[in-house]
């Protein structure tokens, strides 16, 4: 299970108005970011990215032992 207190959530607004959502795990250093679609709700995109991030963390733990 992922400890959400150790995950840093960043929403970065670029000069051209686009936004990037970034997740970073403080312990492992794993980071994942994605440009957000303006036509889709941010919450929905965040939830999907968080699912991918959790799977990547679980895989990293299996590999890293």
C-alpha positions in Angstrom: 0.0 0.0 0.0 1.2 3.5 -0.8 1.8 6.0 1.9 0.3 9.2 0.5 2.1 11.3 3.1 5.4 10.5 1.3 4.1 11.4 -2.2 4.6 14.9 -3.4 1.8 16.2 -5.7 2.7 19.2 -8.0 0.5 21.0 -10.4 2.7 23.1 -12.7 1.3 25.8 -15.0 3.4 26.4 -18.0 3.8 29.8 -19.7 1.6 28.7 -22.6 -1.2 27.9 -20.2 -0.9 24.2 -20.3 -0.6 22.3 -17.0 1.6 19.3 -15.9 0.7 17.1 -13.0 3.7 15.5 -11.3 3.9 12.8 -8.6 7.1 12.1 -6.7 7.8 9.5 -4.1 10.2 11.0 -1.5 11.7 7.7 -0.4 12.4 6.0 -3.8 12.8 9.2 -5.8 10.4 7.8 -8.4 8.7 10.6 -10.3 5.9 10.5 -12.9 4.4 13.5 -14.8 1.8 14.0 -17.4 0.5 17.0 -19.4 -3.1 17.5 -18.4 -5.9 17.7 -21.0 -7.9 20.9 -20.7 -11.0 19.0 -21.9 -11.0 16.5 -19.0 -11.5 17.0 -15.3 -8.2 17.3 -13.4 -9.5 15.0 -10.6 -10.1 12.2 -13.0 -6.7 12.6 -14.6 -5.1 12.8 -11.2 -6.7 9.6 -10.1 -5.6 7.7 -13.2 -2.0 9.0 -12.9 -2.0 8.0 -9.2 -3.1 4.4 -10.2 -0.2 4.2 -12.7 2.2 5.6 -10.0 1.1 3.1 -7.4 1.7 0.2 -9.9 5.2 1.6 -10.7 6.0 1.9 -7.0 4.9 -1.7 -6.4 7.0 -2.9 -9.3 10.0 -1.0 -8.1 9.7 -2.5 -4.7 9.6 -6.0 -6.2 12.6 -5.4 -8.3 14.6 -3.5 -5.6 13.6 -5.9 -2.9 
